[in-house]
């Protein structure tokens, strides 16, 4: 169920941000490009690429920490809490390139380059979305007292 919410978020939010950017551009925001726009573009591409590495490390770290936990005592279901936190972190990190694209677009970048950032978002979600086997690993590694 969380995967479907994440898929919905990672499809609708970038499309919504694209629509917002186009609406703002239509109203004159970013009509005149700032200086050093290409440098900003490559910096945002570099940051987006490094975030993909960060997503991998965060995902690996969260799974490793969950595997170390044998017993968790909580009134709520700790497995669901862990899966929820895990999913939110991954989804939020995957959405970051869309925000970079919006900022770049509002500084005067082209629509095509903005869509490139949206594609990076969709690609990173496709690569790093929480998979069912990861969630089962989380569920199997924690027990409730």
Buried (B, 14 or more C-beta within 10 A) or exposed (E): EBBEEBBEBBEEBBEEBBEEBEEBBEEEEBEEEEEEBEEBBEEBBEEBEEBBEEBBEBBEEBBEEBEEEEEBEEEEEBBEEBBEEBBBBBBEBBBBBBBBBBBBBBBBBEEEBBBBBBBBBBBBBEEBBBEEEBBEEBBEBBEEE
